[in-house]
Amino acid sequence: MDCIFCKIINGEIPSYTIYEDKIVKVFLDVNPMSPGHMLIIPKKHYENLDDINMSTLTHLNVIAKKMHVLLKEKLNIDGMTIVQNNGEVQEVKHYHMHLKPYYKENNGITITQVYEKLMDCKKKNNPE
């Protein structure tokens, strides 16, 4: 299978990983619609909403809520849109959710700056 998201999960392609557990991986979109635009993907390959099981779908939503809190705390977002595409409008045929932060004013920060701000709290909460 030649799935870009499976390659990211397997470490074949690097990513700005924000969160990961045994079920999902969350990483920053490399072509963000706004600073902090992230993707939540299941580690098991599901093509779309028709394929994914309810327990994985529920877990994705729990993580989406946690990422929303993180974005509010670290990037001071003014809102957020969650998008999940299926069928012909789905660019990558691996189930995924887009979390697109909204800002009243464009803060113009780069993906690296976003990553550093979001990961700052992880370093404080999980010292090595």
RAMOWO-V137691 format. One record per backbone hydrogen bond with DSSP energy under -1.0 kcal/mol. NH is the residue of the N-H (numbers start at 1). CO is the residue of the C=O. If there is no record, write none. Layout:
# RAMOWO-V137691
NH;CO
NH;CO
This chain:
# RAMOWO-V137691
7;3
8;4
9;5
10;6
11;8
12;7
13;7
17;15
18;26
19;26
21;24
25;41
26;19
27;39
28;16
29;37
37;34
38;99
39;27
40;97
41;25
43;23
51;48
52;48
57;53
58;54
59;55
60;56
61;57
62;58
63;59
64;60
65;61
66;62
67;63
68;64
69;65
70;66
71;67
72;68
73;69
74;70
75;71
78;102
79;102
81;100
83;98
89;86
90;87
94;92
95;46
97;40
98;83
99;38
100;81
102;79
114;110
115;111
116;112
117;113
118;114
119;115
120;116
123;119
124;120
125;121
126;122
